[in-house]
Each structure stands twice: as structure tokens, then as C-alpha cells.
Amino acid sequence: MVKAIQVQYEHSPTLNTVVMVEKALKNADSLLSVAELKRLLPRQVNHNTLKVVLEYLEQSNKIVFTSRGITWIHEPNQNLKKAIKRGKSMQSLNELASKSKLTERDAALLARKVNHSIAKKHGLSK
């Protein structure tokens, strides 16, 4: 039996708030400060709630959040989207993965390099 782990925040964002912040960050042309992000949002969001949303987006590798600003870095895999649209079964995807010469470790290293490259492009590398 799987037990759900529930995390309680004093300021829990709704899904609508998370999506609203994601859209604002995706559509931004440059780095944003938290204050600039707040001004871009179509409705007010409590500062502590916004911090929870930004923490979630950073942990899920959708944004880079540094002292210089915030930028969107998540780019979904277009090949995966196409495969889902064509209705490929999980078995077919597993067959493709089993033929790949990349190990899990290699794939993780490649993902880190891509994320670092994107952050560097936007002047956010540490």
C-alpha cells in the first residue's frame, strides 16, 4: 500500500497560482526580479506563497533562481510529445530505451550540461 506524504505550508499555492506564475516566467523576455514578476502577474500573489511556487519550480528544474534574477529553463522533449500523440505504447518506448547506448548516469550528466549551458547563456551560471 502506498502512503501519501503531505507537506503543509503556511502559504500553500493553488494549481491556478502555479500555472499563472509558470506562464509569466515562460513569456518573459529576460531575467526577472521577484518584484518584476509580481508586476507581470495578472493578479496579486502573497509574497510567501510566491516563494513556495518559485521553490517548487526550481526543484522541478523549470527555472533558475539566483540573486541576479529568475529565468525559465524547462523545454519539454518534443520527440516524447510526438510519440505520445502518435499513441506509441510503453512497450515501444521501452524497446527504444533498451537500444540506447546512453546509461542513466550519462543521461543525467547530459541533462546537467544542458541546464548549465542554458544558465550560462542567461548569465546565471554560478
N, CA, C and O atoms as a GROMACS GRO file, in nm:
protein
  504
    1MET      N    1   0.083  -0.118   0.000
    1MET     CA    2   0.000   0.000   0.000
    1MET      C    3   0.088   0.125   0.000
    1MET      O    4   0.186   0.132   0.075
    2VAL      N    5   0.055   0.220  -0.082
    2VAL     CA    6   0.131   0.344  -0.093
    2VAL      C    7   0.070   0.447   0.000
    2VAL      O    8  -0.051   0.472  -0.004
    3LYS      N    9   0.155   0.507   0.084
    3LYS     CA   10   0.108   0.612   0.173
    3LYS      C   11   0.144   0.747   0.114
    3LYS      O   12   0.256   0.768   0.069
    4ALA      N   13   0.048   0.838   0.114
    4ALA     CA   14   0.072   0.972   0.061
    4ALA      C   15   0.145   1.054   0.166
    4ALA      O   16   0.113   1.049   0.284
    5ILE      N   17   0.243   1.127   0.120
    5ILE     CA   18   0.316   1.217   0.208
    5ILE      C   19   0.260   1.356   0.183
    5ILE      O   20   0.261   1.406   0.071
    6GLN      N   21   0.211   1.419   0.289
    6GLN     CA   22   0.151   1.551   0.275
    6GLN      C   23   0.242   1.654   0.340
    6GLN      O   24   0.282   1.642   0.456
    7VAL      N   25   0.275   1.756   0.262
    7VAL     CA   26   0.359   1.864   0.312
    7VAL      C   27   0.269   1.984   0.338
    7VAL      O   28   0.192   2.024   0.251
    8GLN      N   29   0.280   2.039   0.456
    8GLN     CA   30   0.198   2.155   0.492
    8GLN      C   31   0.282   2.282   0.484
    8GLN      O   32   0.389   2.291   0.545
    9TYR      N   33   0.235   2.377   0.410
    9TYR     CA   34   0.297   2.509   0.403
    9TYR      C   35   0.197   2.607   0.463
    9TYR      O   36   0.076   2.589   0.453
   10GLU      N   37   0.251   2.710   0.526
   10GLU     CA   38   0.164   2.814   0.579
   10GLU      C   39   0.092   2.883   0.464
   10GLU      O   40  -0.024   2.923   0.476
   11HIS      N   41   0.163   2.898   0.351
   11HIS     CA   42   0.106   2.964   0.234
   11HIS      C   43   0.111   2.865   0.117
   11HIS      O   44   0.204   2.868   0.037
   12SER      N   45   0.010   2.779   0.108
   12SER     CA   46   0.008   2.679   0.002
   12SER      C   47  -0.053   2.738  -0.125
   12SER      O   48  -0.165   2.789  -0.121
   13PRO      N   49   0.019   2.733  -0.236
   13PRO     CA   50  -0.035   2.787  -0.360
   13PRO      C   51  -0.138   2.692  -0.421
   13PRO      O   52  -0.130   2.570  -0.403
   14THR      N   53  -0.233   2.748  -0.492
   14THR     CA   54  -0.327   2.666  -0.567
   14THR      C   55  -0.263   2.630  -0.701
   14THR      O   56  -0.164   2.691  -0.740
   15LEU      N   57  -0.319   2.534  -0.769
   15LEU     CA   58  -0.269   2.497  -0.901
   15LEU      C   59  -0.280   2.617  -0.995
   15LEU      O   60  -0.191   2.640  -1.077
   16ASN      N   61  -0.388   2.693  -0.984
   16ASN     CA   62  -0.405   2.811  -1.070
   16ASN      C   63  -0.291   2.910  -1.049
   16ASN      O   64  -0.244   2.971  -1.145
   17THR      N   65  -0.247   2.927  -0.925
   17THR     CA   66  -0.138   3.020  -0.896
   17THR      C   67  -0.008   2.969  -0.958
   17THR      O   68   0.067   3.046  -1.018
   18VAL      N   69   0.020   2.840  -0.944
   18VAL     CA   70   0.142   2.782  -1.001
   18VAL      C   71   0.142   2.800  -1.153
   18VAL      O   72   0.242   2.840  -1.210
   19VAL      N   73   0.030   2.770  -1.218
   19VAL     CA   74   0.020   2.783  -1.363
   19VAL      C   75   0.036   2.929  -1.405
   19VAL      O   76   0.100   2.958  -1.506
   20MET      N   77  -0.023   3.021  -1.330
   20MET     CA   78  -0.013   3.163  -1.361
   20MET      C   79   0.132   3.210  -1.356
   20MET      O   80   0.177   3.283  -1.443
   21VAL      N   81   0.206   3.167  -1.253
   21VAL     CA   82   0.347   3.205  -1.239
   21VAL      C   83   0.428   3.140  -1.351
   21VAL      O   84   0.515   3.206  -1.410
   22GLU      N   85   0.402   3.013  -1.382
   22GLU     CA   86   0.473   2.945  -1.492
   22GLU      C   87   0.455   3.022  -1.623
   22GLU      O   88   0.553   3.045  -1.694
   23LYS      N   89   0.332   3.061  -1.655
   23LYS     CA   90   0.306   3.133  -1.780
   23LYS      C   91   0.381   3.265  -1.785
   23LYS      O   92   0.438   3.301  -1.888
   24ALA      N   93   0.381   3.337  -1.674
   24ALA     CA   94   0.450   3.466  -1.670
   24ALA      C   95   0.600   3.447  -1.694
   24ALA      O   96   0.662   3.524  -1.767
   25LEU      N   97   0.658   3.344  -1.633
   25LEU     CA   98   0.801   3.320  -1.649
   25LEU      C   99   0.834   3.270  -1.790
   25LEU      O  100   0.936   3.309  -1.847
   26LYS      N  101   0.749   3.185  -1.847
   26LYS     CA  102   0.771   3.134  -1.983
   26LYS      C  103   0.770   3.248  -2.084
   26LYS      O  104   0.847   3.248  -2.180
   27ASN      N  105   0.681   3.344  -2.063
   27ASN     CA  106   0.663   3.453  -2.160
   27ASN      C  107   0.759   3.570  -2.139
   27ASN      O  108   0.762   3.662  -2.220
   28ALA      N  109   0.837   3.567  -2.033
   28ALA     CA  110   0.930   3.677  -2.005
   28ALA      C  111   1.045   3.674  -2.106
   28ALA      O  112   1.094   3.567  -2.143
   29ASP      N  113   1.087   3.790  -2.148
   29ASP     CA  114   1.194   3.801  -2.247
   29ASP      C  115   1.333   3.802  -2.185
   29ASP      O  116   1.432   3.780  -2.254
   30SER      N  117   1.340   3.828  -2.055
   30SER     CA  118   1.471   3.840  -1.990
   30SER      C  119   1.461   3.796  -1.846
   30SER      O  120   1.356   3.749  -1.801
   31LEU      N  121   1.570   3.812  -1.773
   31LEU     CA  122   1.571   3.781  -1.630
   31LEU      C  123   1.471   3.870  -1.558
   31LEU      O  124   1.454   3.987  -1.594
   32LEU      N  125   1.407   3.816  -1.458
   32LEU     CA  126   1.311   3.893  -1.379
   32LEU      C  127   1.348   3.889  -1.233
   32LEU      O  128   1.393   3.786  -1.182
   33SER      N  129   1.330   4.001  -1.166
   33SER     CA  130   1.341   4.000  -1.020
   33SER      C  131   1.206   3.955  -0.968
   33SER      O  132   1.108   3.949  -1.043
   34VAL      N  133   1.199   3.922  -0.840
   34VAL     CA  134   1.072   3.882  -0.780
   34VAL      C  135   0.971   3.996  -0.792
   34VAL      O  136   0.854   3.972  -0.822
   35ALA      N  137   1.016   4.120  -0.770
   35ALA     CA  138   0.927   4.236  -0.780
   35ALA      C  139   0.872   4.251  -0.922
   35ALA      O  140   0.754   4.278  -0.941
   36GLU      N  141   0.960   4.233  -1.023
   36GLU     CA  142   0.915   4.242  -1.163
   36GLU      C  143   0.815   4.131  -1.194
   36GLU      O  144   0.716   4.155  -1.263
   37LEU      N  145   0.842   4.012  -1.145
   37LEU     CA  146   0.750   3.900  -1.165
   37LEU      C  147   0.613   3.932  -1.105
   37LEU      O  148   0.511   3.908  -1.169
   38LYS      N  149   0.612   3.986  -0.984
   38LYS     CA  150   0.485   4.022  -0.920
   38LYS      C  151   0.406   4.121  -1.005
   38LYS      O  152   0.284   4.110  -1.016
   39ARG      N  153   0.476   4.218  -1.066
   39ARG     CA  154   0.408   4.317  -1.150
   39ARG      C  155   0.352   4.254  -1.278
   39ARG      O  156   0.250   4.300  -1.330
   40LEU      N  157   0.417   4.149  -1.328
   40LEU     CA  158   0.370   4.082  -1.451
   40LEU      C  159   0.248   3.994  -1.428
   40LEU      O  160   0.173   3.966  -1.522
   41LEU      N  161   0.229   3.949  -1.305
   41LEU     CA  162   0.119   3.856  -1.277
   41LEU      C  163  -0.015   3.927  -1.290
   41LEU      O  164  -0.029   4.043  -1.249
   42PRO      N  165  -0.115   3.859  -1.348
   42PRO     CA  166  -0.246   3.921  -1.368
   42PRO      C  167  -0.322   3.949  -1.237
   42PRO      O  168  -0.414   4.031  -1.235
   43ARG      N  169  -0.285   3.881  -1.131
   43ARG     CA  170  -0.348   3.910  -1.001
   43ARG      C  171  -0.242   3.900  -0.892
   43ARG      O  172  -0.137   3.838  -0.911
   44GLN      N  173  -0.270   3.962  -0.778
   44GLN     CA  174  -0.174   3.964  -0.668
   44GLN      C  175  -0.154   3.825  -0.609
   44GLN      O  176  -0.247   3.745  -0.600
   45VAL      N  177  -0.030   3.799  -0.570
   45VAL     CA  178   0.004   3.674  -0.502
   45VAL      C  179   0.082   3.710  -0.377
   45VAL      O  180   0.175   3.791  -0.382
   46ASN      N  181   0.046   3.650  -0.265
   46ASN     CA  182   0.118   3.671  -0.140
   46ASN      C  183   0.265   3.638  -0.161
   46ASN      O  184   0.299   3.540  -0.227
   47HIS      N  185   0.353   3.721  -0.104
   47HIS     CA  186   0.498   3.703  -0.123
   47HIS      C  187   0.544   3.564  -0.079
   47HIS      O  188   0.621   3.498  -0.150
   48ASN      N  189   0.498   3.518   0.037
   48ASN     CA  190   0.540   3.386   0.086
   48ASN      C  191   0.486   3.274  -0.002
   48ASN      O  192   0.553   3.172  -0.021
   49THR      N  193   0.366   3.291  -0.055
   49THR     CA  194   0.310   3.192  -0.148
   49THR      C  195   0.393   3.189  -0.275
   49THR      O  196   0.421   3.081  -0.328
   50LEU      N  197   0.432   3.306  -0.326
   50LEU     CA  198   0.515   3.312  -0.446
   50LEU      C  199   0.650   3.245  -0.422
   50LEU      O  200   0.701   3.177  -0.511
   51LYS      N  201   0.707   3.262  -0.304
   51LYS     CA  202   0.834   3.195  -0.271
   51LYS      C  203   0.818   3.044  -0.276
   51LYS      O  204   0.909   2.974  -0.322
   52VAL      N  205   0.705   2.991  -0.228
   52VAL     CA  206   0.679   2.846  -0.233
   52VAL      C  207   0.671   2.800  -0.378
   52VAL      O  208   0.726   2.696  -0.413
   53VAL      N  209   0.602   2.877  -0.463
   53VAL     CA  210   0.590   2.842  -0.605
   53VAL      C  211   0.728   2.841  -0.671
   53VAL      O  212   0.762   2.748  -0.744
   54LEU      N  213   0.807   2.944  -0.645
   54LEU     CA  214   0.940   2.953  -0.705
   54LEU      C  215   1.030   2.840  -0.657
   54LEU      O  216   1.110   2.786  -0.735
   55GLU      N  217   1.019   2.803  -0.531
   55GLU     CA  218   1.096   2.690  -0.477
   55GLU      C  219   1.058   2.561  -0.548
   55GLU      O  220   1.145   2.482  -0.586
   56TYR      N  221   0.927   2.540  -0.568
   56TYR     CA  222   0.879   2.421  -0.639
   56TYR      C  223   0.931   2.419  -0.783
   56TYR      O  224   0.980   2.316  -0.830
   57LEU      N  225   0.921   2.532  -0.854
   57LEU     CA  226   0.965   2.538  -0.993
   57LEU      C  227   1.116   2.516  -1.006
   57LEU      O  228   1.162   2.456  -1.102
   58GLU      N  229   1.191   2.565  -0.908
   58GLU     CA  230   1.336   2.544  -0.910
   58GLU      C  231   1.369   2.397  -0.883
   58GLU      O  232   1.456   2.340  -0.949
   59GLN      N  233   1.301   2.336  -0.786
   59GLN     CA  234   1.327   2.196  -0.754
   59GLN      C  235   1.287   2.103  -0.869
   59GLN      O  236   1.344   1.996  -0.885
   60SER      N  237   1.188   2.145  -0.948
   60SER     CA  238   1.146   2.062  -1.062
   60SER      C  239   1.221   2.099  -1.190
   60SER      O  240   1.182   2.058  -1.300
   61ASN      N  241   1.330   2.178  -1.175
   61ASN     CA  242   1.418   2.216  -1.286
   61ASN      C  243   1.346   2.289  -1.399
   61ASN      O  244   1.376   2.270  -1.517
   62LYS      N  245   1.250   2.373  -1.362
   62LYS     CA  246   1.180   2.454  -1.462
   62LYS      C  247   1.235   2.596  -1.466
   62LYS      O  248   1.223   2.664  -1.568
   63ILE      N  249   1.296   2.642  -1.356
   63ILE     CA  250   1.352   2.776  -1.352
   63ILE      C  251   1.491   2.772  -1.289
   63ILE      O  252   1.528   2.677  -1.221
   64VAL      N  253   1.566   2.879  -1.315
   64VAL     CA  254   1.689   2.904  -1.242
   64VAL      C  255   1.662   3.031  -1.164
   64VAL      O  256   1.621   3.133  -1.220
   65PHE      N  257   1.685   3.025  -1.033
   65PHE     CA  258   1.655   3.136  -0.943
   65PHE      C  259   1.783   3.174  -0.871
   65PHE      O  260   1.827   3.102  -0.781
   66THR      N  261   1.842   3.287  -0.909
   66THR     CA  262   1.966   3.332  -0.847
   66THR      C  263   1.949   3.474  -0.797
   66THR      O  264   1.841   3.533  -0.810
   67SER      N  265   2.054   3.530  -0.740
   67SER     CA  266   2.048   3.667  -0.691
   67SER      C  267   2.033   3.767  -0.806
   67SER      O  268   1.987   3.879  -0.785
   68ARG      N  269   2.071   3.727  -0.928
   68ARG     CA  270   2.056   3.816  -1.045
   68ARG      C  271   1.915   3.818  -1.100
   68ARG      O  272   1.874   3.915  -1.163
   69GLY      N  273   1.841   3.711  -1.076
   69GLY     CA  274   1.704   3.706  -1.127
   69GLY      C  275   1.656   3.565  -1.148
   69GLY      O  276   1.721   3.468  -1.110
   70ILE      N  277   1.541   3.557  -1.211
   70ILE     CA  278   1.473   3.430  -1.235
   70ILE      C  279   1.455   3.415  -1.386
   70ILE      O  280   1.420   3.512  -1.454
   71THR      N  281   1.478   3.295  -1.438
   71THR     CA  282   1.451   3.270  -1.579
   71THR      C  283   1.398   3.128  -1.597
   71THR      O  284   1.433   3.037  -1.522
   72TRP      N  285   1.315   3.112  -1.696
   72TRP     CA  286   1.256   2.982  -1.731
   72TRP      C  287   1.357   2.903  -1.812
   72TRP      O  288   1.414   2.956  -1.908
   73ILE      N  289   1.382   2.776  -1.775
   73ILE     CA  290   1.478   2.694  -1.850
   73ILE      C  291   1.418   2.563  -1.900
   73ILE      O  292   1.482   2.493  -1.979
   74HIS      N  293   1.298   2.529  -1.858
   74HIS     CA  294   1.240   2.399  -1.894
   74HIS      C  295   1.193   2.398  -2.039
   74HIS      O  296   1.114   2.483  -2.080
   75GLU      N  297   1.241   2.304  -2.114
   75GLU     CA  298   1.196   2.282  -2.250
   75GLU      C  299   1.156   2.136  -2.264
   75GLU      O  300   1.241   2.048  -2.261
   76PRO      N  301   1.026   2.109  -2.277
   76PRO     CA  302   0.982   1.970  -2.285
   76PRO      C  303   1.038   1.900  -2.409
   76PRO      O  304   1.064   1.963  -2.512
   77ASN      N  305   1.057   1.771  -2.397
   77ASN     CA  306   1.110   1.689  -2.505
   77ASN      C  307   1.006   1.677  -2.617
   77ASN      O  308   0.902   1.613  -2.600
   78GLN      N  309   1.034   1.740  -2.731
   78GLN     CA  310   0.939   1.740  -2.842
   78GLN      C  311   0.919   1.600  -2.901
   78GLN      O  312   0.809   1.567  -2.945
   79ASN      N  313   1.024   1.518  -2.903
   79ASN     CA  314   1.010   1.381  -2.955
   79ASN      C  315   0.915   1.299  -2.869
   79ASN      O  316   0.837   1.220  -2.920
   80LEU      N  317   0.923   1.319  -2.736
   80LEU     CA  318   0.833   1.248  -2.648
   80LEU      C  319   0.688   1.292  -2.671
   80LEU      O  320   0.597   1.209  -2.673
   81LYS      N  321   0.668   1.422  -2.689
   81LYS     CA  322   0.532   1.472  -2.717
   81LYS      C  323   0.477   1.410  -2.845
   81LYS      O  324   0.361   1.369  -2.851
   82LYS      N  325   0.562   1.404  -2.949
   82LYS     CA  326   0.519   1.345  -3.076
   82LYS      C  327   0.485   1.197  -3.058
   82LYS      O  328   0.386   1.149  -3.114
   83ALA      N  329   0.567   1.126  -2.981
   83ALA     CA  330   0.542   0.983  -2.960
   83ALA      C  331   0.409   0.961  -2.888
   83ALA      O  332   0.334   0.870  -2.921
   84ILE      N  333   0.381   1.046  -2.791
   84ILE     CA  334   0.255   1.033  -2.718
   84ILE      C  335   0.138   1.062  -2.810
   84ILE      O  336   0.037   0.993  -2.807
   85LYS      N  337   0.152   1.165  -2.894
   85LYS     CA  338   0.045   1.199  -2.988
   85LYS      C  339   0.019   1.085  -3.085
   85LYS      O  340  -0.096   1.059  -3.121
   86ARG      N  341   0.124   1.017  -3.128
   86ARG     CA  342   0.107   0.904  -3.221
   86ARG      C  343   0.056   0.780  -3.150
   86ARG      O  344   0.020   0.681  -3.214
   87GLY      N  345   0.053   0.786  -3.019
   87GLY     CA  346  -0.002   0.675  -2.944
   87GLY      C  347   0.090   0.556  -2.929
   87GLY      O  348   0.044   0.443  -2.918
   88LYS      N  349   0.222   0.581  -2.928
   88LYS     CA  350   0.313   0.468  -2.908
   88LYS      C  351   0.291   0.409  -2.770
   88LYS      O  352   0.266   0.480  -2.673
   89SER      N  353   0.299   0.279  -2.763
   89SER     CA  354   0.282   0.212  -2.635
   89SER      C  355   0.408   0.221  -2.552
   89SER      O  356   0.516   0.248  -2.604
   90MET      N  357   0.394   0.200  -2.424
   90MET     CA  358   0.510   0.200  -2.335
   90MET      C  359   0.609   0.093  -2.377
   90MET      O  360   0.730   0.111  -2.361
   91GLN      N  361   0.560  -0.018  -2.429
   91GLN     CA  362   0.650  -0.124  -2.472
   91GLN      C  363   0.742  -0.075  -2.584
   91GLN      O  364   0.862  -0.105  -2.583
   92SER      N  365   0.687   0.000  -2.679
   92SER     CA  366   0.768   0.053  -2.788
   92SER      C  367   0.872   0.150  -2.734
   92SER      O  368   0.987   0.150  -2.779
   93LEU      N  369   0.832   0.235  -2.638
   93LEU     CA  370   0.927   0.329  -2.579
   93LEU      C  371   1.036   0.256  -2.502
   93LEU      O  372   1.152   0.296  -2.506
   94ASN      N  373   0.998   0.148  -2.432
   94ASN     CA  374   1.098   0.069  -2.359
   94ASN      C  375   1.195   0.003  -2.456
   94ASN      O  376   1.314  -0.008  -2.426
   95GLU      N  377   1.145  -0.042  -2.571
   95GLU     CA  378   1.233  -0.101  -2.671
   95GLU      C  379   1.332   0.002  -2.722
   95GLU      O  380   1.451  -0.028  -2.738
   96LEU      N  381   1.286   0.124  -2.747
   96LEU     CA  382   1.376   0.231  -2.792
   96LEU      C  383   1.481   0.260  -2.685
   96LEU      O  384   1.599   0.277  -2.716
   97ALA      N  385   1.438   0.266  -2.559
   97ALA     CA  386   1.531   0.296  -2.450
   97ALA      C  387   1.634   0.184  -2.434
   97ALA      O  388   1.751   0.211  -2.405
   98SER      N  389   1.591   0.058  -2.454
   98SER     CA  390   1.684  -0.053  -2.436
   98SER      C  391   1.790  -0.055  -2.547
   98SER      O  392   1.898  -0.109  -2.527
   99LYS      N  393   1.760   0.004  -2.662
   99LYS     CA  394   1.856   0.011  -2.772
   99LYS      C  395   1.953   0.127  -2.757
   99LYS      O  396   2.055   0.133  -2.825
  100SER      N  397   1.920   0.220  -2.667
  100SER     CA  398   2.005   0.338  -2.647
  100SER      C  399   2.136   0.297  -2.582
  100SER      O  400   2.139   0.209  -2.495
  101LYS      N  401   2.244   0.362  -2.623
  101LYS     CA  402   2.374   0.334  -2.564
  101LYS      C  403   2.402   0.424  -2.445
  101LYS      O  404   2.504   0.407  -2.377
  102LEU      N  405   2.314   0.520  -2.419
  102LEU     CA  406   2.330   0.608  -2.304
  102LEU      C  407   2.290   0.536  -2.177
  102LEU      O  408   2.184   0.474  -2.170
  103THR      N  409   2.373   0.545  -2.077
  103THR     CA  410   2.336   0.491  -1.946
  103THR      C  411   2.255   0.598  -1.873
  103THR      O  412   2.251   0.714  -1.916
  104GLU      N  413   2.192   0.560  -1.764
  104GLU     CA  414   2.118   0.658  -1.683
  104GLU      C  415   2.212   0.768  -1.637
  104GLU      O  416   2.176   0.886  -1.638
  105ARG      N  417   2.331   0.729  -1.596
  105ARG     CA  418   2.430   0.826  -1.548
  105ARG      C  419   2.468   0.922  -1.660
  105ARG      O  420   2.479   1.042  -1.637
  106ASP      N  421   2.490   0.869  -1.781
  106ASP     CA  422   2.525   0.953  -1.896
  106ASP      C  423   2.412   1.052  -1.927
  106ASP      O  424   2.437   1.169  -1.955
  107ALA      N  425   2.289   1.003  -1.921
  107ALA     CA  426   2.175   1.090  -1.949
  107ALA      C  427   2.164   1.201  -1.844
  107ALA      O  428   2.135   1.315  -1.878
  108ALA      N  429   2.189   1.168  -1.717
  108ALA     CA  430   2.184   1.268  -1.611
  108ALA      C  431   2.293   1.372  -1.630
  108ALA      O  432   2.269   1.491  -1.612
  109LEU      N  433   2.415   1.327  -1.666
  109LEU     CA  434   2.525   1.420  -1.691
  109LEU      C  435   2.494   1.511  -1.809
  109LEU      O  436   2.522   1.631  -1.805
  110LEU      N  437   2.437   1.455  -1.914
  110LEU     CA  438   2.400   1.534  -2.030
  110LEU      C  439   2.295   1.639  -1.993
  110LEU      O  440   2.304   1.754  -2.037
  111ALA      N  441   2.196   1.601  -1.913
  111ALA     CA  442   2.092   1.695  -1.870
  111ALA      C  443   2.153   1.809  -1.789
  111ALA      O  444   2.116   1.925  -1.807
  112ARG      N  445   2.247   1.776  -1.700
  112ARG     CA  446   2.313   1.880  -1.621
  112ARG      C  447   2.389   1.977  -1.710
  112ARG      O  448   2.386   2.098  -1.689
  113LYS      N  449   2.459   1.923  -1.811
  113LYS     CA  450   2.535   2.008  -1.902
  113LYS      C  451   2.443   2.102  -1.980
  113LYS      O  452   2.474   2.220  -1.998
  114VAL      N  453   2.330   2.050  -2.024
  114VAL     CA  454   2.233   2.132  -2.097
  114VAL      C  455   2.180   2.242  -2.006
  114VAL      O  456   2.174   2.358  -2.047
  115ASN      N  457   2.141   2.208  -1.884
  115ASN     CA  458   2.091   2.308  -1.790
  115ASN      C  459   2.197   2.412  -1.760
  115ASN      O  460   2.166   2.531  -1.752
  116HIS      N  461   2.322   2.370  -1.742
  116HIS     CA  462   2.431   2.464  -1.716
  116HIS      C  463   2.451   2.556  -1.835
  116HIS      O  464   2.473   2.676  -1.818
  117SER      N  465   2.444   2.501  -1.955
  117SER     CA  466   2.462   2.580  -2.076
  117SER      C  467   2.353   2.686  -2.089
  117SER      O  468   2.381   2.800  -2.126
  118ILE      N  469   2.230   2.649  -2.058
  118ILE     CA  470   2.118   2.744  -2.063
  118ILE      C  471   2.139   2.854  -1.959
  118ILE      O  472   2.119   2.972  -1.988
  119ALA      N  473   2.178   2.815  -1.838
  119ALA     CA  474   2.201   2.913  -1.732
  119ALA      C  475   2.314   3.006  -1.770
  119ALA      O  476   2.306   3.127  -1.746
  120LYS      N  477   2.419   2.952  -1.830
  120LYS     CA  478   2.533   3.034  -1.873
  120LYS      C  479   2.492   3.133  -1.980
  120LYS      O  480   2.535   3.248  -1.980
  121LYS      N  481   2.407   3.087  -2.071
  121LYS     CA  482   2.357   3.173  -2.180
  121LYS      C  483   2.286   3.296  -2.123
  121LYS      O  484   2.294   3.405  -2.180
  122HIS      N  485   2.216   3.277  -2.011
  122HIS     CA  486   2.141   3.385  -1.950
  122HIS      C  487   2.219   3.454  -1.838
  122HIS      O  488   2.163   3.534  -1.762
  123GLY      N  489   2.348   3.423  -1.829
  123GLY     CA  490   2.434   3.487  -1.729
  123GLY      C  491   2.404   3.446  -1.586
  123GLY      O  492   2.424   3.523  -1.493
  124LEU      N  493   2.356   3.322  -1.569
  124LEU     CA  494   2.318   3.276  -1.435
  124LEU      C  495   2.408   3.168  -1.380
  124LEU      O  496   2.384   3.118  -1.270
  125SER      N  497   2.512   3.130  -1.453
  125SER     CA  498   2.598   3.022  -1.402
  125SER      C  499   2.669   3.068  -1.277
  125SER      O  500   2.709   3.183  -1.263
  126LYS      N  501   2.682   2.973  -1.186
  126LYS     CA  502   2.738   3.004  -1.053
  126LYS      C  503   2.887   2.997  -1.054
  126LYS      O  504   2.951   3.020  -0.951
   0.00000   0.00000   0.00000
